[in-house]
Amino acid sequence: MEPVRLVLLLLVGPREGENDFLEFPSIDDAVGYARELANEPRFQLEGIEDERGRSVICYDHLNDLCRGRSERQRRYG
């Protein structure tokens, strides 16, 4: 599988209104991280794109997936 990009709309700060992109090795990894960011007041989850910028998961579907979790997942390093 090719890498994917999680697209975030920045809601605060000097880049407010711009998109930011985080790259992940798989859709599952991108959705998992999006779940961690759900309800984060600094970002809006816009979707997941392939490396060519084509939508893989759109705004509505991604946000539905993130609402479907039963508990907040945390990553420890």
Secondary structure, DSSP 8 states (H G I E B T S, - for coil): ---EEEEEEE-SSTTTT-EEEEEESSHHHHHHHHHHHTT-TTEEEEEEEETTS-EEE-HHHHHHHHHT-SS------
